[in-house]
């Protein structure tokens, strides 16, 4: 008998007489084992493939994890940056709210300032109108003051002017008397009578010219400005003052040079300036050993320069500027109003010029006047 292990691991006892069946069973068993081995090998290879795929999956997962870590890090940075931006935005929002509140407060203050400005502008307009009225009143007072000074000057000139008018009146009487005598004597020659009458008419014209000049000087000066010759104005002032100066035996010299001194101004006002200076010089030399007044003129630095120098006692030290103050005078009571030099100073200033004085005790005084020259061009001077 032969013992055989079957596929079911059962011991099968066969007889030796049945070899074919046992081999066949063995072959089947071997084939089964081979199939199992082949299947296990396939499974092992499949497992190896699975392990390889799993390894690749693990690697990919590792890369993905690393990428995810980078993404998380970037996300964390972005989150922090966004948080910072949000915080800054919140600060900006709060700042904007403060700005808006300040803007509103500024708007309220601006509105209050605008209302205050409106009130201020109203007050300013009223103040300006009041100032203009005061300025007009001041100009009127100054004009009245100038006119008063002019009338005072005319009052001082009355004696000299009367004497100056007396000469042509006496001459008129003489010439007319001669003509009457010739007519009464029945002189046949009419030419001599006509000559006497013509001489009388000439004297009438001279007297008329003196009176016209007085009327022109005595009336209020117009505010107009025009080119005027300083030589003509000084000559007119001397024509009014000439008799007074002659009676007081005051020597007057005039040297205005060869160049015509032309300024833009008012002839009547400037004539009053020169008469005031002549009057001041006349009174200054009344007790001097030598009575002389020197008037000179020239051009310097675009201005006409006129000087009035006298041989009087001069101005006491420290009073060089005060003499131009209104109502200030060094003369005795009743011999001066203190307006002449003040009016002179104001007129020169209105003409854009300057006036100053240089004096040494006992050496007389020199008044220096600068007036802007008129622009170059053809000039027509008023007669």
Beta strands, then each sheet from edge to edge (+ up, - down):
strand 1: 2-5
strand 2: 11-14
strand 3: 226-229
strand 4: 251-255
strand 5: 262-265
strand 6: 292-300
strand 7: 303-310
strand 8: 354-359
strand 9: 365-372
sheet 1: 1+ 2-
sheet 2: 3+ 5-
sheet 3: 4+ 6+ 7- 9+ 8-
end
